[in-house]
Amino acid sequence: MLNQLLKRVPEVGEDLKIKGRKGKVASVTEIDEKTYHVQVALEAKVKAKPGAAADPAKKKKR
């Protein structure tokens, strides 16, 4: 759950960024004249594999 005070209500399909993560507005529901519930679909986070991305030449030599 996240509460934000915005100057305008986002539209369905609009791209937005929350805490550095990209997402799209899935739906907007009006509760009263100044309260809206906005459903956001965030993109999946890509996790980098620590062993695969490392250059083999930079490994410690024993």
PDB file of N, CA, C and O in Angstrom:
ATOM      1  N   MET A   1       0.847  -1.171   0.000  1.00  0.00           N
ATOM      2  CA  MET A   1       0.000   0.000   0.000  1.00  0.00           C
ATOM      3  C   MET A   1       0.893   1.233   0.000  1.00  0.00           C
ATOM      4  O   MET A   1       1.889   1.299   0.720  1.00  0.00           O
ATOM      5  N   LEU A   2       0.524   2.189  -0.806  1.00  0.00           N
ATOM      6  CA  LEU A   2       1.285   3.429  -0.920  1.00  0.00           C
ATOM      7  C   LEU A   2       0.302   4.579  -1.064  1.00  0.00           C
ATOM      8  O   LEU A   2      -0.612   4.513  -1.887  1.00  0.00           O
ATOM      9  N   ASN A   3       0.476   5.619  -0.285  1.00  0.00           N
ATOM     10  CA  ASN A   3      -0.357   6.813  -0.383  1.00  0.00           C
ATOM     11  C   ASN A   3       0.470   7.924  -0.987  1.00  0.00           C
ATOM     12  O   ASN A   3       1.595   8.177  -0.556  1.00  0.00           O
ATOM     13  N   GLN A   4      -0.088   8.591  -1.989  1.00  0.00           N
ATOM     14  CA  GLN A   4       0.594   9.720  -2.614  1.00  0.00           C
ATOM     15  C   GLN A   4      -0.396  10.843  -2.847  1.00  0.00           C
ATOM     16  O   GLN A   4      -1.558  10.611  -3.180  1.00  0.00           O
ATOM     17  N   LEU A   5       0.081  12.051  -2.670  1.00  0.00           N
ATOM     18  CA  LEU A   5      -0.711  13.230  -2.985  1.00  0.00           C
ATOM     19  C   LEU A   5      -0.248  13.725  -4.353  1.00  0.00           C
ATOM     20  O   LEU A   5       0.898  14.145  -4.512  1.00  0.00           O
ATOM     21  N   LEU A   6      -1.132  13.673  -5.324  1.00  0.00           N
ATOM     22  CA  LEU A   6      -0.802  14.093  -6.683  1.00  0.00           C
ATOM     23  C   LEU A   6      -1.712  15.234  -7.103  1.00  0.00           C
ATOM     24  O   LEU A   6      -2.814  15.385  -6.577  1.00  0.00           O
ATOM     25  N   LYS A   7      -1.246  16.036  -8.053  1.00  0.00           N
ATOM     26  CA  LYS A   7      -2.043  17.155  -8.544  1.00  0.00           C
ATOM     27  C   LYS A   7      -3.119  16.691  -9.515  1.00  0.00           C
ATOM     28  O   LYS A   7      -4.131  17.370  -9.692  1.00  0.00           O
ATOM     29  N   ARG A   8      -2.905  15.520 -10.156  1.00  0.00           N
ATOM     30  CA  ARG A   8      -3.906  14.998 -11.081  1.00  0.00           C
ATOM     31  C   ARG A   8      -3.980  13.485 -10.932  1.00  0.00           C
ATOM     32  O   ARG A   8      -3.041  12.854 -10.447  1.00  0.00           O
ATOM     33  N   VAL A   9      -5.089  12.914 -11.346  1.00  0.00           N
ATOM     34  CA  VAL A   9      -5.303  11.475 -11.252  1.00  0.00           C
ATOM     35  C   VAL A   9      -4.675  10.817 -12.482  1.00  0.00           C
ATOM     36  O   VAL A   9      -4.933  11.261 -13.601  1.00  0.00           O
ATOM     37  N   PRO A  10      -3.858   9.769 -12.310  1.00  0.00           N
ATOM     38  CA  PRO A  10      -3.279   9.099 -13.471  1.00  0.00           C
ATOM     39  C   PRO A  10      -4.352   8.369 -14.283  1.00  0.00           C
ATOM     40  O   PRO A  10      -5.385   7.970 -13.746  1.00  0.00           O
ATOM     41  N   GLU A  11      -4.094   8.201 -15.579  1.00  0.00           N
ATOM     42  CA  GLU A  11      -5.032   7.540 -16.477  1.00  0.00           C
ATOM     43  C   GLU A  11      -4.633   6.085 -16.664  1.00  0.00           C
ATOM     44  O   GLU A  11      -3.472   5.725 -16.470  1.00  0.00           O
ATOM     45  N   VAL A  12      -5.590   5.250 -17.039  1.00  0.00           N
ATOM     46  CA  VAL A  12      -5.327   3.833 -17.290  1.00  0.00           C
ATOM     47  C   VAL A  12      -4.358   3.699 -18.466  1.00  0.00           C
ATOM     48  O   VAL A  12      -4.548   4.330 -19.505  1.00  0.00           O
ATOM     49  N   GLY A  13      -3.320   2.875 -18.300  1.00  0.00           N
ATOM     50  CA  GLY A  13      -2.332   2.662 -19.341  1.00  0.00           C
ATOM     51  C   GLY A  13      -1.146   3.603 -19.259  1.00  0.00           C
ATOM     52  O   GLY A  13      -0.181   3.445 -20.006  1.00  0.00           O
ATOM     53  N   GLU A  14      -1.197   4.567 -18.375  1.00  0.00           N
ATOM     54  CA  GLU A  14      -0.117   5.545 -18.240  1.00  0.00           C
ATOM     55  C   GLU A  14       1.090   4.908 -17.548  1.00  0.00           C
ATOM     56  O   GLU A  14       0.939   4.141 -16.598  1.00  0.00           O
ATOM     57  N   ASP A  15       2.291   5.238 -18.039  1.00  0.00           N
ATOM     58  CA  ASP A  15       3.522   4.770 -17.404  1.00  0.00           C
ATOM     59  C   ASP A  15       3.857   5.683 -16.232  1.00  0.00           C
ATOM     60  O   ASP A  15       3.719   6.903 -16.318  1.00  0.00           O
ATOM     61  N   LEU A  16       4.304   5.067 -15.128  1.00  0.00           N
ATOM     62  CA  LEU A  16       4.761   5.875 -14.007  1.00  0.00           C
ATOM     63  C   LEU A  16       5.850   5.146 -13.249  1.00  0.00           C
ATOM     64  O   LEU A  16       6.067   3.948 -13.434  1.00  0.00           O
ATOM     65  N   LYS A  17       6.530   5.890 -12.393  1.00  0.00           N
ATOM     66  CA  LYS A  17       7.655   5.370 -11.641  1.00  0.00           C
ATOM     67  C   LYS A  17       7.382   5.564 -10.156  1.00  0.00           C
ATOM     68  O   LYS A  17       7.093   6.677  -9.717  1.00  0.00           O
ATOM     69  N   ILE A  18       7.471   4.490  -9.384  1.00  0.00           N
ATOM     70  CA  ILE A  18       7.270   4.555  -7.947  1.00  0.00           C
ATOM     71  C   ILE A  18       8.478   3.929  -7.281  1.00  0.00           C
ATOM     72  O   ILE A  18       8.780   2.758  -7.508  1.00  0.00           O
ATOM     73  N   LYS A  19       9.169   4.701  -6.463  1.00  0.00           N
ATOM     74  CA  LYS A  19      10.354   4.234  -5.745  1.00  0.00           C
ATOM     75  C   LYS A  19      11.383   3.621  -6.695  1.00  0.00           C
ATOM     76  O   LYS A  19      12.025   2.624  -6.365  1.00  0.00           O
ATOM     77  N   GLY A  20      11.533   4.218  -7.864  1.00  0.00           N
ATOM     78  CA  GLY A  20      12.543   3.765  -8.814  1.00  0.00           C
ATOM     79  C   GLY A  20      12.127   2.584  -9.667  1.00  0.00           C
ATOM     80  O   GLY A  20      12.916   2.129 -10.496  1.00  0.00           O
ATOM     81  N   ARG A  21      10.922   2.071  -9.498  1.00  0.00           N
ATOM     82  CA  ARG A  21      10.453   0.942 -10.296  1.00  0.00           C
ATOM     83  C   ARG A  21       9.418   1.407 -11.298  1.00  0.00           C
ATOM     84  O   ARG A  21       8.545   2.209 -10.966  1.00  0.00           O
ATOM     85  N   LYS A  22       9.507   0.911 -12.519  1.00  0.00           N
ATOM     86  CA  LYS A  22       8.580   1.288 -13.571  1.00  0.00           C
ATOM     87  C   LYS A  22       7.319   0.452 -13.480  1.00  0.00           C
ATOM     88  O   LYS A  22       7.356  -0.713 -13.084  1.00  0.00           O
ATOM     89  N   GLY A  23       6.196   1.065 -13.855  1.00  0.00           N
ATOM     90  CA  GLY A  23       4.930   0.354 -13.840  1.00  0.00           C
ATOM     91  C   GLY A  23       3.911   1.024 -14.739  1.00  0.00           C
ATOM     92  O   GLY A  23       4.134   2.130 -15.234  1.00  0.00           O
ATOM     93  N   LYS A  24       2.780   0.342 -14.950  1.00  0.00           N
ATOM     94  CA  LYS A  24       1.676   0.875 -15.729  1.00  0.00           C
ATOM     95  C   LYS A  24       0.425   0.871 -14.870  1.00  0.00           C
ATOM     96  O   LYS A  24       0.224  -0.022 -14.047  1.00  0.00           O
ATOM     97  N   VAL A  25      -0.410   1.877 -15.071  1.00  0.00           N
ATOM     98  CA  VAL A  25      -1.671   1.972 -14.346  1.00  0.00           C
ATOM     99  C   VAL A  25      -2.634   0.949 -14.943  1.00  0.00           C
ATOM    100  O   VAL A  25      -2.926   0.986 -16.138  1.00  0.00           O
ATOM    101  N   ALA A  26      -3.131   0.024 -14.093  1.00  0.00           N
ATOM    102  CA  ALA A  26      -4.041  -1.020 -14.554  1.00  0.00           C
ATOM    103  C   ALA A  26      -5.498  -0.553 -14.456  1.00  0.00           C
ATOM    104  O   ALA A  26      -6.284  -0.781 -15.375  1.00  0.00           O
ATOM    105  N   SER A  27      -5.858   0.098 -13.345  1.00  0.00           N
ATOM    106  CA  SER A  27      -7.227   0.593 -13.199  1.00  0.00           C
ATOM    107  C   SER A  27      -7.265   1.733 -12.201  1.00  0.00           C
ATOM    108  O   SER A  27      -6.384   1.871 -11.353  1.00  0.00           O
ATOM    109  N   VAL A  28      -8.314   2.557 -12.321  1.00  0.00           N
ATOM    110  CA  VAL A  28      -8.525   3.692 -11.414  1.00  0.00           C
ATOM    111  C   VAL A  28      -9.965   3.626 -10.924  1.00  0.00           C
ATOM    112  O   VAL A  28     -10.896   3.563 -11.728  1.00  0.00           O
ATOM    113  N   THR A  29     -10.151   3.640  -9.592  1.00  0.00           N
ATOM    114  CA  THR A  29     -11.482   3.594  -8.993  1.00  0.00           C
ATOM    115  C   THR A  29     -11.669   4.840  -8.130  1.00  0.00           C
ATOM    116  O   THR A  29     -10.845   5.135  -7.263  1.00  0.00           O
ATOM    117  N   GLU A  30     -12.757   5.564  -8.375  1.00  0.00           N
ATOM    118  CA  GLU A  30     -13.040   6.775  -7.596  1.00  0.00           C
ATOM    119  C   GLU A  30     -13.837   6.391  -6.349  1.00  0.00           C
ATOM    120  O   GLU A  30     -14.911   5.796  -6.446  1.00  0.00           O
ATOM    121  N   ILE A  31     -13.299   6.738  -5.178  1.00  0.00           N
ATOM    122  CA  ILE A  31     -13.965   6.464  -3.911  1.00  0.00           C
ATOM    123  C   ILE A  31     -14.872   7.639  -3.533  1.00  0.00           C
ATOM    124  O   ILE A  31     -16.059   7.445  -3.267  1.00  0.00           O
ATOM    125  N   ASP A  32     -14.329   8.830  -3.509  1.00  0.00           N
ATOM    126  CA  ASP A  32     -15.113  10.053  -3.367  1.00  0.00           C
ATOM    127  C   ASP A  32     -14.428  11.124  -4.208  1.00  0.00           C
ATOM    128  O   ASP A  32     -13.540  10.814  -5.003  1.00  0.00           O
ATOM    129  N   GLU A  33     -14.837  12.390  -4.039  1.00  0.00           N
ATOM    130  CA  GLU A  33     -14.335  13.444  -4.930  1.00  0.00           C
ATOM    131  C   GLU A  33     -12.833  13.691  -4.843  1.00  0.00           C
ATOM    132  O   GLU A  33     -12.247  14.242  -5.776  1.00  0.00           O
ATOM    133  N   LYS A  34     -12.194  13.291  -3.732  1.00  0.00           N
ATOM    134  CA  LYS A  34     -10.757  13.523  -3.620  1.00  0.00           C
ATOM    135  C   LYS A  34      -9.950  12.262  -3.312  1.00  0.00           C
ATOM    136  O   LYS A  34      -8.745  12.350  -3.080  1.00  0.00           O
ATOM    137  N   THR A  35     -10.588  11.097  -3.306  1.00  0.00           N
ATOM    138  CA  THR A  35      -9.896   9.845  -3.015  1.00  0.00           C
ATOM    139  C   THR A  35     -10.080   8.875  -4.182  1.00  0.00           C
ATOM    140  O   THR A  35     -11.202   8.618  -4.620  1.00  0.00           O
ATOM    141  N   TYR A  36      -8.968   8.344  -4.672  1.00  0.00           N
ATOM    142  CA  TYR A  36      -8.982   7.394  -5.783  1.00  0.00           C
ATOM    143  C   TYR A  36      -8.111   6.200  -5.419  1.00  0.00           C
ATOM    144  O   TYR A  36      -7.083   6.361  -4.760  1.00  0.00           O
ATOM    145  N   HIS A  37      -8.508   5.016  -5.837  1.00  0.00           N
ATOM    146  CA  HIS A  37      -7.667   3.837  -5.714  1.00  0.00           C
ATOM    147  C   HIS A  37      -7.115   3.537  -7.100  1.00  0.00           C
ATOM    148  O   HIS A  37      -7.866   3.362  -8.059  1.00  0.00           O
ATOM    149  N   VAL A  38      -5.792   3.479  -7.189  1.00  0.00           N
ATOM    150  CA  VAL A  38      -5.125   3.235  -8.467  1.00  0.00           C
ATOM    151  C   VAL A  38      -4.375   1.911  -8.365  1.00  0.00           C
ATOM    152  O   VAL A  38      -3.522   1.743  -7.494  1.00  0.00           O
ATOM    153  N   GLN A  39      -4.692   0.977  -9.250  1.00  0.00           N
ATOM    154  CA  GLN A  39      -4.004  -0.314  -9.308  1.00  0.00           C
ATOM    155  C   GLN A  39      -2.855  -0.176 -10.303  1.00  0.00           C
ATOM    156  O   GLN A  39      -3.052   0.270 -11.434  1.00  0.00           O
ATOM    157  N   VAL A  40      -1.646  -0.565  -9.873  1.00  0.00           N
ATOM    158  CA  VAL A  40      -0.458  -0.433 -10.708  1.00  0.00           C
ATOM    159  C   VAL A  40       0.174  -1.807 -10.903  1.00  0.00           C
ATOM    160  O   VAL A  40       0.345  -2.561  -9.945  1.00  0.00           O
ATOM    161  N   ALA A  41       0.521  -2.128 -12.150  1.00  0.00           N
ATOM    162  CA  ALA A  41       1.238  -3.368 -12.461  1.00  0.00           C
ATOM    163  C   ALA A  41       2.705  -3.005 -12.641  1.00  0.00           C
ATOM    164  O   ALA A  41       3.072  -2.329 -13.602  1.00  0.00           O
ATOM    165  N   LEU A  42       3.546  -3.460 -11.707  1.00  0.00           N
ATOM    166  CA  LEU A  42       4.974  -3.154 -11.767  1.00  0.00           C
ATOM    167  C   LEU A  42       5.693  -4.177 -12.628  1.00  0.00           C
ATOM    168  O   LEU A  42       5.302  -5.343 -12.680  1.00  0.00           O
ATOM    169  N   GLU A  43       6.761  -3.729 -13.311  1.00  0.00           N
ATOM    170  CA  GLU A  43       7.580  -4.635 -14.104  1.00  0.00           C
ATOM    171  C   GLU A  43       8.382  -5.532 -13.169  1.00  0.00           C
ATOM    172  O   GLU A  43       8.754  -5.119 -12.071  1.00  0.00           O
ATOM    173  N   ALA A  44       8.640  -6.736 -13.599  1.00  0.00           N
ATOM    174  CA  ALA A  44       9.412  -7.678 -12.793  1.00  0.00           C
ATOM    175  C   ALA A  44      10.847  -7.192 -12.667  1.00  0.00           C
ATOM    176  O   ALA A  44      11.437  -6.687 -13.622  1.00  0.00           O
ATOM    177  N   LYS A  45      11.398  -7.357 -11.460  1.00  0.00           N
ATOM    178  CA  LYS A  45      12.777  -6.958 -11.226  1.00  0.00           C
ATOM    179  C   LYS A  45      13.701  -8.002 -11.832  1.00  0.00           C
ATOM    180  O   LYS A  45      13.476  -9.201 -11.671  1.00  0.00           O
ATOM    181  N   VAL A  46      14.735  -7.554 -12.527  1.00  0.00           N
ATOM    182  CA  VAL A  46      15.704  -8.456 -13.127  1.00  0.00           C
ATOM    183  C   VAL A  46      16.856  -8.630 -12.145  1.00  0.00           C
ATOM    184  O   VAL A  46      17.527  -7.666 -11.777  1.00  0.00           O
ATOM    185  N   LYS A  47      17.075  -9.880 -11.727  1.00  0.00           N
ATOM    186  CA  LYS A  47      18.159 -10.149 -10.793  1.00  0.00           C
ATOM    187  C   LYS A  47      19.374 -10.620 -11.591  1.00  0.00           C
ATOM    188  O   LYS A  47      19.281 -11.546 -12.395  1.00  0.00           O
ATOM    189  N   ALA A  48      20.491  -9.981 -11.361  1.00  0.00           N
ATOM    190  CA  ALA A  48      21.726 -10.356 -12.044  1.00  0.00           C
ATOM    191  C   ALA A  48      22.368 -11.528 -11.320  1.00  0.00           C
ATOM    192  O   ALA A  48      22.403 -11.563 -10.090  1.00  0.00           O
ATOM    193  N   LYS A  49      22.871 -12.477 -12.078  1.00  0.00           N
ATOM    194  CA  LYS A  49      23.563 -13.617 -11.481  1.00  0.00           C
ATOM    195  C   LYS A  49      24.983 -13.176 -11.145  1.00  0.00           C
ATOM    196  O   LYS A  49      25.702 -12.716 -12.032  1.00  0.00           O
ATOM    197  N   PRO A  50      25.403 -13.301  -9.897  1.00  0.00           N
ATOM    198  CA  PRO A  50      26.716 -12.786  -9.504  1.00  0.00           C
ATOM    199  C   PRO A  50      27.882 -13.530 -10.165  1.00  0.00           C
ATOM    200  O   PRO A  50      28.897 -12.902 -10.466  1.00  0.00           O
ATOM    201  N   GLY A  51      27.776 -14.828 -10.399  1.00  0.00           N
ATOM    202  CA  GLY A  51      28.881 -15.592 -10.964  1.00  0.00           C
ATOM    203  C   GLY A  51      28.979 -15.471 -12.472  1.00  0.00           C
ATOM    204  O   GLY A  51      30.087 -15.455 -13.008  1.00  0.00           O
ATOM    205  N   ALA A  52      27.867 -15.387 -13.167  1.00  0.00           N
ATOM    206  CA  ALA A  52      27.864 -15.397 -14.624  1.00  0.00           C
ATOM    207  C   ALA A  52      28.345 -14.066 -15.212  1.00  0.00           C
ATOM    208  O   ALA A  52      28.998 -14.052 -16.255  1.00  0.00           O
ATOM    209  N   ALA A  53      28.030 -12.966 -14.557  1.00  0.00           N
ATOM    210  CA  ALA A  53      28.367 -11.658 -15.105  1.00  0.00           C
ATOM    211  C   ALA A  53      29.823 -11.263 -14.831  1.00  0.00           C
ATOM    212  O   ALA A  53      30.366 -10.387 -15.505  1.00  0.00           O
ATOM    213  N   ALA A  54      30.446 -11.898 -13.858  1.00  0.00           N
ATOM    214  CA  ALA A  54      31.816 -11.533 -13.494  1.00  0.00           C
ATOM    215  C   ALA A  54      32.792 -11.997 -14.583  1.00  0.00           C
ATOM    216  O   ALA A  54      32.623 -13.063 -15.175  1.00  0.00           O
ATOM    217  N   ASP A  55      33.781 -11.198 -14.822  1.00  0.00           N
ATOM    218  CA  ASP A  55      34.817 -11.529 -15.795  1.00  0.00           C
ATOM    219  C   ASP A  55      35.752 -12.570 -15.173  1.00  0.00           C
ATOM    220  O   ASP A  55      36.272 -12.343 -14.080  1.00  0.00           O
ATOM    221  N   PRO A  56      35.980 -13.712 -15.843  1.00  0.00           N
ATOM    222  CA  PRO A  56      36.828 -14.758 -15.246  1.00  0.00           C
ATOM    223  C   PRO A  56      38.283 -14.295 -15.035  1.00  0.00           C
ATOM    224  O   PRO A  56      38.979 -14.852 -14.186  1.00  0.00           O
ATOM    225  N   ALA A  57      38.745 -13.307 -15.778  1.00  0.00           N
ATOM    226  CA  ALA A  57      40.107 -12.830 -15.635  1.00  0.00           C
ATOM    227  C   ALA A  57      40.293 -12.044 -14.333  1.00  0.00           C
ATOM    228  O   ALA A  57      41.419 -11.869 -13.867  1.00  0.00           O
ATOM    229  N   LYS A  58      39.204 -11.577 -13.756  1.00  0.00           N
ATOM    230  CA  LYS A  58      39.297 -10.756 -12.544  1.00  0.00           C
ATOM    231  C   LYS A  58      39.190 -11.581 -11.260  1.00  0.00           C
ATOM    232  O   LYS A  58      39.185 -11.017 -10.166  1.00  0.00           O
ATOM    233  N   LYS A  59      39.103 -12.903 -11.378  1.00  0.00           N
ATOM    234  CA  LYS A  59      39.020 -13.755 -10.185  1.00  0.00           C
ATOM    235  C   LYS A  59      40.339 -13.728  -9.432  1.00  0.00           C
ATOM    236  O   LYS A  59      41.397 -13.489 -10.016  1.00  0.00           O
ATOM    237  N   LYS A  60      40.265 -13.978  -8.129  1.00  0.00           N
ATOM    238  CA  LYS A  60      41.464 -13.997  -7.317  1.00  0.00           C
ATOM    239  C   LYS A  60      42.317 -15.200  -7.662  1.00  0.00           C
ATOM    240  O   LYS A  60      41.801 -16.301  -7.856  1.00  0.00           O
ATOM    241  N   LYS A  61      43.600 -14.997  -7.737  1.00  0.00           N
ATOM    242  CA  LYS A  61      44.519 -16.096  -7.999  1.00  0.00           C
ATOM    243  C   LYS A  61      45.094 -16.569  -6.682  1.00  0.00           C
ATOM    244  O   LYS A  61      45.462 -15.765  -5.825  1.00  0.00           O
ATOM    245  N   ARG A  62      45.167 -17.880  -6.527  1.00  0.00           N
ATOM    246  CA  ARG A  62      45.689 -18.435  -5.276  1.00  0.00           C
ATOM    247  C   ARG A  62      47.031 -19.061  -5.512  1.00  0.00           C
ATOM    248  O   ARG A  62      47.640 -19.586  -4.580  1.00  0.00           O
TER     249      ARG A  62
END
